[in-house]
Amino acid sequence: MSIWKLLPARVHGVADFGSAAALILVALIVGGSDRAVGTGVVLGGVLIFISLLTDYPLGVIKVIPFVVHSAGDYLGAAALIAAPFVLGFADSDGGLAAFYVAMGVTLVAVSLITDYSDPDRPAVHRADLSR
């Protein structure tokens, strides 16, 4: 589900856990309505949970195939982008709303350049094997 296979699974994992921490911490530090703060805390928590269960270098239990994880990335990005409007806090909590939309767009960008084909082998080696 990516266009360019540039980003190895390990780097994607770092981005997952970093993004999850940012969603939770920014929501709690900035504050706002319950819906606005809850969006960051819940989606950040879901991202941590899914990442811990993903079969990639930073996964712990490794029961979710990395390609299935990719579908969750796009679903999570859509949720981040839509939440401020669907939950009605786009105007009242504009800062958090803009942050969530930016995080959703960033998640799409990261997903589009992640190599989901083999989470354990560096992308450079896969390119060598395809020649």
Secondary structure by P-SEA (a helix, b strand, c coil): ccccccccaaaaaaaaaaaaaaaaaaaaaacccaaaaaaaaaaaaaaaaaaaaccccccccccccaaaaaaaaaaaaaaaaaccccccccccaaaaaaaaaaaaaaaaaaaaacccccccccaaaaaaaac
